[in-house]
Amino acid sequence: MSLKGIVNGYTNSALDSVGVLGKKKQEVANARMSVCKLCTTFDTDTNVCMKDKGGCGCLMTKKVYSMDSKCPLGKWGPANLK
């Protein structure tokens, strides 16, 4: 994930934690996280998509908030918020 994507993910996560993230972005993040939680590469203890099992190695509680990011396994892609 790019530095811009990382910053975007952490920023949107912080905005959501204080209740000011837009509804569409919140819905995208929640839907993505639901998909991740069902994936065999997702570690429920660390919330990381395990690289050694074919995942991206990212902290998913932040990556799902990066609207331009995508799942390397093709399970979700960049958000279309228009």
Backbone as XML, in Angstrom:
<?xml version="1.0"?>
<chain id="A" units="angstrom">
  <residue number="1" name="MET">
    <atom name="N" x="0.853" y="-1.175" z="0.000"/>
    <atom name="CA" x="0.000" y="0.000" z="0.000"/>
    <atom name="C" x="0.899" y="1.239" z="0.000"/>
  </residue>
  <residue number="2" name="SER">
    <atom name="N" x="0.485" y="2.250" z="-0.714"/>
    <atom name="CA" x="1.262" y="3.483" z="-0.826"/>
    <atom name="C" x="1.195" y="4.296" z="0.467"/>
  </residue>
  <residue number="3" name="LEU">
    <atom name="N" x="2.136" y="5.218" z="0.622"/>
    <atom name="CA" x="2.136" y="6.104" z="1.795"/>
    <atom name="C" x="0.833" y="6.908" z="1.836"/>
  </residue>
  <residue number="4" name="LYS">
    <atom name="N" x="0.385" y="7.356" z="0.671"/>
    <atom name="CA" x="-0.880" y="8.104" z="0.596"/>
    <atom name="C" x="-2.036" y="7.232" z="1.093"/>
  </residue>
  <residue number="5" name="GLY">
    <atom name="N" x="-2.045" y="5.969" z="0.704"/>
    <atom name="CA" x="-3.089" y="5.052" z="1.151"/>
    <atom name="C" x="-3.052" y="4.819" z="2.646"/>
  </residue>
  <residue number="6" name="ILE">
    <atom name="N" x="-1.845" y="4.690" z="3.195"/>
    <atom name="CA" x="-1.690" y="4.493" z="4.635"/>
    <atom name="C" x="-2.221" y="5.705" z="5.400"/>
  </residue>
  <residue number="7" name="VAL">
    <atom name="N" x="-1.814" y="6.894" z="4.962"/>
    <atom name="CA" x="-2.275" y="8.128" z="5.621"/>
    <atom name="C" x="-3.791" y="8.240" z="5.518"/>
  </residue>
  <residue number="8" name="ASN">
    <atom name="N" x="-4.341" y="7.938" z="4.350"/>
    <atom name="CA" x="-5.783" y="7.998" z="4.142"/>
    <atom name="C" x="-6.515" y="7.014" z="5.062"/>
  </residue>
  <residue number="9" name="GLY">
    <atom name="N" x="-5.988" y="5.804" z="5.174"/>
    <atom name="CA" x="-6.607" y="4.793" z="6.033"/>
    <atom name="C" x="-6.609" y="5.190" z="7.496"/>
  </residue>
  <residue number="10" name="TYR">
    <atom name="N" x="-5.480" y="5.662" z="7.992"/>
    <atom name="CA" x="-5.390" y="6.073" z="9.394"/>
    <atom name="C" x="-6.245" y="7.312" z="9.665"/>
  </residue>
  <residue number="11" name="THR">
    <atom name="N" x="-6.264" y="8.254" z="8.720"/>
    <atom name="CA" x="-7.079" y="9.463" z="8.893"/>
    <atom name="C" x="-8.558" y="9.121" z="8.950"/>
  </residue>
  <residue number="12" name="ASN">
    <atom name="N" x="-9.020" y="8.318" z="7.985"/>
    <atom name="CA" x="-10.435" y="7.948" z="7.971"/>
    <atom name="C" x="-10.818" y="7.112" z="9.190"/>
  </residue>
  <residue number="13" name="SER">
    <atom name="N" x="-9.922" y="6.252" z="9.646"/>
    <atom name="CA" x="-10.186" y="5.467" z="10.846"/>
    <atom name="C" x="-10.352" y="6.383" z="12.059"/>
  </residue>
  <residue number="14" name="ALA">
    <atom name="N" x="-9.479" y="7.376" z="12.164"/>
    <atom name="CA" x="-9.572" y="8.332" z="13.277"/>
    <atom name="C" x="-10.864" y="9.141" z="13.199"/>
  </residue>
  <residue number="15" name="LEU">
    <atom name="N" x="-11.231" y="9.568" z="11.990"/>
    <atom name="CA" x="-12.482" y="10.311" z="11.823"/>
    <atom name="C" x="-13.681" y="9.453" z="12.222"/>
  </residue>
  <residue number="16" name="ASP">
    <atom name="N" x="-13.639" y="8.177" z="11.876"/>
    <atom name="CA" x="-14.729" y="7.277" z="12.248"/>
    <atom name="C" x="-14.800" y="7.093" z="13.766"/>
  </residue>
  <residue number="17" name="SER">
    <atom name="N" x="-13.643" y="7.027" z="14.403"/>
    <atom name="CA" x="-13.629" y="6.803" z="15.856"/>
    <atom name="C" x="-14.230" y="7.966" z="16.638"/>
  </residue>
  <residue number="18" name="VAL">
    <atom name="N" x="-14.252" y="9.157" z="16.043"/>
    <atom name="CA" x="-14.875" y="10.306" z="16.709"/>
    <atom name="C" x="-16.229" y="10.660" z="16.095"/>
  </residue>
  <residue number="19" name="GLY">
    <atom name="N" x="-16.704" y="9.811" z="15.185"/>
    <atom name="CA" x="-18.055" y="9.953" z="14.655"/>
    <atom name="C" x="-18.251" y="10.975" z="13.565"/>
  </residue>
  <residue number="20" name="VAL">
    <atom name="N" x="-17.197" y="11.352" z="12.852"/>
    <atom name="CA" x="-17.363" y="12.360" z="11.810"/>
    <atom name="C" x="-16.989" y="11.869" z="10.408"/>
  </residue>
  <residue number="21" name="LEU">
    <atom name="N" x="-16.767" y="10.582" z="10.247"/>
    <atom name="CA" x="-16.505" y="10.036" z="8.923"/>
    <atom name="C" x="-17.818" y="9.957" z="8.157"/>
  </residue>
  <residue number="22" name="GLY">
    <atom name="N" x="-17.789" y="10.288" z="6.897"/>
    <atom name="CA" x="-18.994" y="10.223" z="6.073"/>
    <atom name="C" x="-19.598" y="8.826" z="6.053"/>
  </residue>
  <residue number="23" name="LYS">
    <atom name="N" x="-20.920" y="8.776" z="5.897"/>
    <atom name="CA" x="-21.641" y="7.510" z="5.949"/>
    <atom name="C" x="-21.182" y="6.523" z="4.865"/>
  </residue>
  <residue number="24" name="LYS">
    <atom name="N" x="-20.965" y="7.005" z="3.644"/>
    <atom name="CA" x="-20.549" y="6.107" z="2.565"/>
    <atom name="C" x="-19.195" y="5.474" z="2.852"/>
  </residue>
  <residue number="25" name="LYS">
    <atom name="N" x="-18.240" y="6.256" z="3.330"/>
    <atom name="CA" x="-16.920" y="5.721" z="3.652"/>
    <atom name="C" x="-17.014" y="4.715" z="4.798"/>
  </residue>
  <residue number="26" name="GLN">
    <atom name="N" x="-17.845" y="5.013" z="5.766"/>
    <atom name="CA" x="-18.045" y="4.103" z="6.893"/>
    <atom name="C" x="-18.645" y="2.781" z="6.406"/>
  </residue>
  <residue number="27" name="GLU">
    <atom name="N" x="-19.600" y="2.853" z="5.513"/>
    <atom name="CA" x="-20.224" y="1.643" z="4.961"/>
    <atom name="C" x="-19.217" y="0.812" z="4.168"/>
  </residue>
  <residue number="28" name="VAL">
    <atom name="N" x="-18.365" y="1.479" z="3.385"/>
    <atom name="CA" x="-17.338" y="0.772" z="2.615"/>
    <atom name="C" x="-16.393" y="0.045" z="3.571"/>
  </residue>
  <residue number="29" name="ALA">
    <atom name="N" x="-15.909" y="0.758" z="4.580"/>
    <atom name="CA" x="-14.967" y="0.161" z="5.533"/>
    <atom name="C" x="-15.595" y="-1.025" z="6.258"/>
  </residue>
  <residue number="30" name="ASN">
    <atom name="N" x="-16.835" y="-0.880" z="6.674"/>
    <atom name="CA" x="-17.512" y="-1.975" z="7.385"/>
    <atom name="C" x="-17.722" y="-3.192" z="6.484"/>
  </residue>
  <residue number="31" name="ALA">
    <atom name="N" x="-18.103" y="-2.946" z="5.236"/>
    <atom name="CA" x="-18.312" y="-4.056" z="4.293"/>
    <atom name="C" x="-16.995" y="-4.767" z="4.009"/>
  </residue>
  <residue number="32" name="ARG">
    <atom name="N" x="-15.937" y="-4.007" z="3.817"/>
    <atom name="CA" x="-14.626" y="-4.602" z="3.566"/>
    <atom name="C" x="-14.181" y="-5.450" z="4.760"/>
  </residue>
  <residue number="33" name="MET">
    <atom name="N" x="-14.348" y="-4.910" z="5.957"/>
    <atom name="CA" x="-13.911" y="-5.635" z="7.150"/>
    <atom name="C" x="-14.692" y="-6.931" z="7.312"/>
  </residue>
  <residue number="34" name="SER">
    <atom name="N" x="-15.962" y="-6.915" z="6.959"/>
    <atom name="CA" x="-16.773" y="-8.136" z="7.018"/>
    <atom name="C" x="-16.210" y="-9.208" z="6.095"/>
  </residue>
  <residue number="35" name="VAL">
    <atom name="N" x="-15.762" y="-8.803" z="4.911"/>
    <atom name="CA" x="-15.155" y="-9.740" z="3.961"/>
    <atom name="C" x="-13.837" y="-10.269" z="4.533"/>
  </residue>
  <residue number="36" name="CYS">
    <atom name="N" x="-13.027" y="-9.375" z="5.063"/>
    <atom name="CA" x="-11.717" y="-9.770" z="5.602"/>
    <atom name="C" x="-11.856" y="-10.776" z="6.740"/>
  </residue>
  <residue number="37" name="LYS">
    <atom name="N" x="-12.817" y="-10.558" z="7.604"/>
    <atom name="CA" x="-12.992" y="-11.442" z="8.763"/>
    <atom name="C" x="-13.331" y="-12.874" z="8.357"/>
  </residue>
  <residue number="38" name="LEU">
    <atom name="N" x="-13.848" y="-13.064" z="7.160"/>
    <atom name="CA" x="-14.180" y="-14.398" z="6.663"/>
    <atom name="C" x="-13.045" y="-15.040" z="5.868"/>
  </residue>
  <residue number="39" name="CYS">
    <atom name="N" x="-11.996" y="-14.294" z="5.608"/>
    <atom name="CA" x="-10.898" y="-14.762" z="4.771"/>
    <atom name="C" x="-9.904" y="-15.603" z="5.577"/>
  </residue>
  <residue number="40" name="THR">
    <atom name="N" x="-9.360" y="-16.619" z="4.938"/>
    <atom name="CA" x="-8.401" y="-17.511" z="5.598"/>
    <atom name="C" x="-7.050" y="-16.849" z="5.839"/>
  </residue>
  <residue number="41" name="THR">
    <atom name="N" x="-6.783" y="-15.705" z="5.208"/>
    <atom name="CA" x="-5.513" y="-15.007" z="5.431"/>
    <atom name="C" x="-5.591" y="-14.016" z="6.587"/>
  </residue>
  <residue number="42" name="PHE">
    <atom name="N" x="-6.789" y="-13.790" z="7.123"/>
    <atom name="CA" x="-6.995" y="-12.808" z="8.191"/>
    <atom name="C" x="-6.728" y="-13.418" z="9.556"/>
  </residue>
  <residue number="43" name="ASP">
    <atom name="N" x="-5.854" y="-12.783" z="10.321"/>
    <atom name="CA" x="-5.547" y="-13.209" z="11.686"/>
    <atom name="C" x="-6.419" y="-12.401" z="12.642"/>
  </residue>
  <residue number="44" name="THR">
    <atom name="N" x="-7.369" y="-13.051" z="13.285"/>
    <atom name="CA" x="-8.316" y="-12.359" z="14.159"/>
    <atom name="C" x="-7.665" y="-11.816" z="15.432"/>
  </residue>
  <residue number="45" name="ASP">
    <atom name="N" x="-6.513" y="-12.344" z="15.806"/>
    <atom name="CA" x="-5.831" y="-11.837" z="17.006"/>
    <atom name="C" x="-5.116" y="-10.516" z="16.744"/>
  </residue>
  <residue number="46" name="THR">
    <atom name="N" x="-4.536" y="-10.378" z="15.552"/>
    <atom name="CA" x="-3.753" y="-9.177" z="15.236"/>
    <atom name="C" x="-4.436" y="-8.243" z="14.244"/>
  </residue>
  <residue number="47" name="ASN">
    <atom name="N" x="-5.514" y="-8.703" z="13.608"/>
    <atom name="CA" x="-6.214" y="-7.956" z="12.552"/>
    <atom name="C" x="-5.327" y="-7.695" z="11.339"/>
  </residue>
  <residue number="48" name="VAL">
    <atom name="N" x="-4.371" y="-8.591" z="11.105"/>
    <atom name="CA" x="-3.450" y="-8.473" z="9.979"/>
    <atom name="C" x="-3.810" y="-9.512" z="8.927"/>
  </residue>
  <residue number="49" name="CYS">
    <atom name="N" x="-3.702" y="-9.112" z="7.676"/>
    <atom name="CA" x="-3.851" y="-10.018" z="6.547"/>
    <atom name="C" x="-2.489" y="-10.683" z="6.355"/>
  </residue>
  <residue number="50" name="MET">
    <atom name="N" x="-2.391" y="-11.948" z="6.718"/>
    <atom name="CA" x="-1.098" y="-12.622" z="6.833"/>
    <atom name="C" x="-0.409" y="-12.845" z="5.490"/>
  </residue>
  <residue number="51" name="LYS">
    <atom name="N" x="0.750" y="-12.246" z="5.363"/>
    <atom name="CA" x="1.540" y="-12.337" z="4.142"/>
    <atom name="C" x="1.996" y="-13.775" z="3.875"/>
  </residue>
  <residue number="52" name="ASP">
    <atom name="N" x="2.308" y="-14.511" z="4.925"/>
    <atom name="CA" x="2.786" y="-15.886" z="4.734"/>
    <atom name="C" x="1.689" y="-16.834" z="4.263"/>
  </residue>
  <residue number="53" name="LYS">
    <atom name="N" x="0.448" y="-16.359" z="4.266"/>
    <atom name="CA" x="-0.664" y="-17.163" z="3.757"/>
    <atom name="C" x="-1.226" y="-16.584" z="2.457"/>
  </residue>
  <residue number="54" name="GLY">
    <atom name="N" x="-0.453" y="-15.686" z="1.843"/>
    <atom name="CA" x="-0.857" y="-15.113" z="0.563"/>
    <atom name="C" x="-1.510" y="-13.750" z="0.647"/>
  </residue>
  <residue number="55" name="GLY">
    <atom name="N" x="-1.630" y="-13.205" z="1.851"/>
    <atom name="CA" x="-2.248" y="-11.899" z="2.030"/>
    <atom name="C" x="-1.267" y="-10.758" z="1.821"/>
  </residue>
  <residue number="56" name="CYS">
    <atom name="N" x="-1.694" y="-9.558" z="2.153"/>
    <atom name="CA" x="-0.892" y="-8.363" z="1.891"/>
    <atom name="C" x="0.017" y="-7.962" z="3.045"/>
  </residue>
  <residue number="57" name="GLY">
    <atom name="N" x="-0.254" y="-8.453" z="4.250"/>
    <atom name="CA" x="0.560" y="-8.090" z="5.405"/>
    <atom name="C" x="0.110" y="-6.812" z="6.094"/>
  </residue>
  <residue number="58" name="CYS">
    <atom name="N" x="-1.002" y="-6.255" z="5.664"/>
    <atom name="CA" x="-1.478" y="-4.979" z="6.207"/>
    <atom name="C" x="-2.332" y="-5.155" z="7.458"/>
  </residue>
  <residue number="59" name="LEU">
    <atom name="N" x="-2.363" y="-4.097" z="8.266"/>
    <atom name="CA" x="-3.277" y="-4.007" z="9.397"/>
    <atom name="C" x="-4.635" y="-3.614" z="8.836"/>
  </residue>
  <residue number="60" name="MET">
    <atom name="N" x="-5.549" y="-4.545" z="8.817"/>
    <atom name="CA" x="-6.804" y="-4.347" z="8.106"/>
    <atom name="C" x="-7.749" y="-3.366" z="8.780"/>
  </residue>
  <residue number="61" name="THR">
    <atom name="N" x="-7.616" y="-3.154" z="10.076"/>
    <atom name="CA" x="-8.466" y="-2.170" z="10.748"/>
    <atom name="C" x="-8.175" y="-0.756" z="10.264"/>
  </residue>
  <residue number="62" name="LYS">
    <atom name="N" x="-7.077" y="-0.577" z="9.546"/>
    <atom name="CA" x="-6.744" y="0.717" z="8.935"/>
    <atom name="C" x="-6.895" y="0.662" z="7.418"/>
  </residue>
  <residue number="63" name="LYS">
    <atom name="N" x="-6.438" y="-0.426" z="6.789"/>
    <atom name="CA" x="-6.479" y="-0.507" z="5.323"/>
    <atom name="C" x="-7.898" y="-0.425" z="4.782"/>
  </residue>
  <residue number="64" name="VAL">
    <atom name="N" x="-8.860" y="-1.003" z="5.472"/>
    <atom name="CA" x="-10.239" y="-0.969" z="4.963"/>
    <atom name="C" x="-10.769" y="0.463" z="4.845"/>
  </residue>
  <residue number="65" name="TYR">
    <atom name="N" x="-10.153" y="1.405" z="5.554"/>
    <atom name="CA" x="-10.558" y="2.811" z="5.498"/>
    <atom name="C" x="-9.870" y="3.587" z="4.384"/>
  </residue>
  <residue number="66" name="SER">
    <atom name="N" x="-8.886" y="2.985" z="3.735"/>
    <atom name="CA" x="-8.197" y="3.635" z="2.624"/>
    <atom name="C" x="-9.020" y="3.391" z="1.358"/>
  </residue>
  <residue number="67" name="MET">
    <atom name="N" x="-9.726" y="4.392" z="0.910"/>
    <atom name="CA" x="-10.719" y="4.235" z="-0.144"/>
    <atom name="C" x="-10.124" y="3.847" z="-1.499"/>
  </residue>
  <residue number="68" name="ASP">
    <atom name="N" x="-8.843" y="4.106" z="-1.732"/>
    <atom name="CA" x="-8.208" y="3.744" z="-3.000"/>
    <atom name="C" x="-7.556" y="2.362" z="-2.956"/>
  </residue>
  <residue number="69" name="SER">
    <atom name="N" x="-7.538" y="1.737" z="-1.794"/>
    <atom name="CA" x="-6.872" y="0.441" z="-1.643"/>
    <atom name="C" x="-7.717" y="-0.694" z="-2.193"/>
  </residue>
  <residue number="70" name="LYS">
    <atom name="N" x="-7.042" y="-1.839" z="-2.385"/>
    <atom name="CA" x="-7.746" y="-3.029" z="-2.860"/>
    <atom name="C" x="-7.154" y="-4.263" z="-2.190"/>
  </residue>
  <residue number="71" name="CYS">
    <atom name="N" x="-7.932" y="-5.304" z="-2.152"/>
    <atom name="CA" x="-7.495" y="-6.591" z="-1.629"/>
    <atom name="C" x="-6.629" y="-7.265" z="-2.694"/>
  </residue>
  <residue number="72" name="PRO">
    <atom name="N" x="-5.428" y="-7.752" z="-2.331"/>
    <atom name="CA" x="-4.585" y="-8.397" z="-3.326"/>
    <atom name="C" x="-5.161" y="-9.727" z="-3.824"/>
  </residue>
  <residue number="73" name="LEU">
    <atom name="N" x="-6.137" y="-10.256" z="-3.108"/>
    <atom name="CA" x="-6.788" y="-11.499" z="-3.515"/>
    <atom name="C" x="-8.046" y="-11.242" z="-4.337"/>
  </residue>
  <residue number="74" name="GLY">
    <atom name="N" x="-8.332" y="-9.958" z="-4.595"/>
    <atom name="CA" x="-9.462" y="-9.583" z="-5.438"/>
    <atom name="C" x="-10.820" y="-9.640" z="-4.759"/>
  </residue>
  <residue number="75" name="LYS">
    <atom name="N" x="-10.842" y="-9.643" z="-3.436"/>
    <atom name="CA" x="-12.121" y="-9.755" z="-2.719"/>
    <atom name="C" x="-12.847" y="-8.418" z="-2.582"/>
  </residue>
  <residue number="76" name="TRP">
    <atom name="N" x="-12.126" y="-7.312" z="-2.694"/>
    <atom name="CA" x="-12.720" y="-5.978" z="-2.754"/>
    <atom name="C" x="-11.716" y="-5.036" z="-3.397"/>
  </residue>
  <residue number="77" name="GLY">
    <atom name="N" x="-12.237" y="-3.952" z="-3.986"/>
    <atom name="CA" x="-11.385" y="-3.022" z="-4.706"/>
    <atom name="C" x="-11.571" y="-1.598" z="-4.240"/>
  </residue>
  <residue number="78" name="PRO">
    <atom name="N" x="-10.994" y="-0.652" z="-4.990"/>
    <atom name="CA" x="-11.141" y="0.747" z="-4.641"/>
    <atom name="C" x="-12.617" y="1.143" z="-4.579"/>
  </residue>
  <residue number="79" name="ALA">
    <atom name="N" x="-12.924" y="2.032" z="-3.656"/>
    <atom name="CA" x="-14.313" y="2.467" z="-3.474"/>
    <atom name="C" x="-14.722" y="3.459" z="-4.550"/>
  </residue>
  <residue number="80" name="ASN">
    <atom name="N" x="-15.930" y="3.319" z="-5.031"/>
    <atom name="CA" x="-16.525" y="4.274" z="-5.954"/>
    <atom name="C" x="-17.539" y="5.073" z="-5.147"/>
  </residue>
  <residue number="81" name="LEU">
    <atom name="N" x="-17.138" y="6.244" z="-4.700"/>
    <atom name="CA" x="-17.994" y="7.031" z="-3.804"/>
    <atom name="C" x="-18.809" y="8.088" z="-4.521"/>
  </residue>
  <residue number="82" name="LYS">
    <atom name="N" x="-18.868" y="8.048" z="-5.825"/>
    <atom name="CA" x="-19.617" y="9.067" z="-6.574"/>
    <atom name="C" x="-21.052" y="8.685" z="-6.764"/>
  </residue>
</chain>
